[in-house]
Amino acid sequence: MRFENMDKKKMVLIAMLVLATVGLFDAAYLTWEHYSGEGVRCVIFEGCNTVLNNPYAIMFGLPTSLWGMIYYAGFLFLTLIYMIEKQKYALWGACALVGLGVLFSLYFVYLQLFVINAICFYCMVSATTTALLFLLSLGHSVSK
């Protein structure tokens, strides 16, 4: 399939799937490292382990990265259902889910910057991924 033959809406949906997959792998890596007990390797910032070993890194008894995996997997599932079955409820669900994801991302970025005073590279990848998913889902739903 050639990109120039694809319509804009399909390209946006594919971009959303790619971004959600990046987010899923990011969250899976952090979840793996959480349960393995080893520290993560920070790529750019040096605060990853400070952030990930903070009490805010656990929600309802589970690491926030595991919640992130559930979030990205749910988004992928709903987006795929929309692409395959053309069920609008799936797209609405994905948009609602990513809206909730943006709110949580804002909260976690706030915590990193102003409460924990450390930045986790992988957490920022997730926040950026969610922000991009939000913008793409807004553009996709508006263009309908």
N, C-alpha and C positions, 0 to 999 in steps of 0.2 A: 504494500500500500504506500503510495507516495503522499507526502505531506501537502503538496500543492493541490491534490485532488480531494483532500479532506475539507469539510466545511468547518467554520470557526467554532461552532458549538461542540463538535466532536473533538477538536483539538484541545479545547478548554477542559473537557471531561477527561481526556487522556492525561493532560497536565495535572489535573486534580488527583488522578490515580497514581501518577508518578510521585507527586509530593506526599501523598498519604503513605505510600510505600517507604519513602525516605523516613518519614516520621515513625512508622512502625518499626523499622530497623533500628532507629535511634533509641526508641523506648525499649526495644527488646534487648539491646546492648546494655542499657542501664539496669534493666531488670536482672539480666544474667549476672552482671557484676555485683548487684545488691545481694543476690542469693549465694554467690560464690564466696562472698566475704572479702574479696580483693578490692583494692581501690582502683578507680578508673584513671586512665592516663589523660590528663588535660592537654589539649592541643594548643590552644591560644591563651586561655585564662588559667590561672593557677588555683582557682577556688572550687573546682569540681567536687573534691572530696569534702570540703567544708560544707557545701550546699547539700550534697547527697547524704551526709551523715548528720544532718540537722533534724530536729524533731518535725519540722515542716515537710520533710521528705516522706512522711508516712501519713496516709489518710485512711481512716476507718480500718486500721490494722494492716494495710497493704502499702507497699511503696508506690509513690506517685507515678513512677515509671510504668508499673503494671497497669495502673488506671489509664496511662497514656497508650499502652498497647491496646487496651480494650477500646479506647476512643478511636484510634486510627483504624483498627480492624473493623469497627462498626461503620466508620465513614467509608472505608473501602467496600464493604458489603453493600451498603445502601446505594453507593454510586454505581456499583456493578449491576445491581438489580434495576436501577433506572436505565442504564445503558442497554441491558439485555431485554427487559420486559416493558420498558417505557412507562413504568408506574410512577406517576407524579408524587405519590406519597413518599416514595423512596428518596426522591430529590429533596422534598420538603424536610424529611427526616435528617438527611445529610446536612442540609443548610442549618437546621436547628442545632444539630450536634456540633457543627463547627462554630456556630455562634456561642454556644456554651463553652467550647474549647478556647475561644478568644478571651472570654471572661476569666477562665482559670489561668490562661497564659499571662494575662495582665497582672493577676494577683501574684503569680509565682515570680514574675520579673520584678514586681514591686518588692516582694520579700527578699530577693537576691540583692537588689540595689540598696534598700533602705533598712532592712531588719538584720539580715545575715551578713551584709557587707562583703559579699563574695559573689563571683559570677561563675556559673557552670557553662562551659562551652556547649555541651550536649543539650542542656536545658534551653539555651538560646537558639540552638538549631530547631528544637521543637517549637518554641515560641514563634520563630520566623516562619517555619513551615505552616503552622496554624494560621498565622496572619495572611500568608499567601493563599492558603485554601479559602479563607474567609473572603478575601478580595475576589478570587476566581468564582466562588459560589455566588457572590453578590452579582457579579457581571453576568454569570450564566442565567441566574434567575430573573434578572432585569431584562435580559435580551429575549426572554420567552414571550 
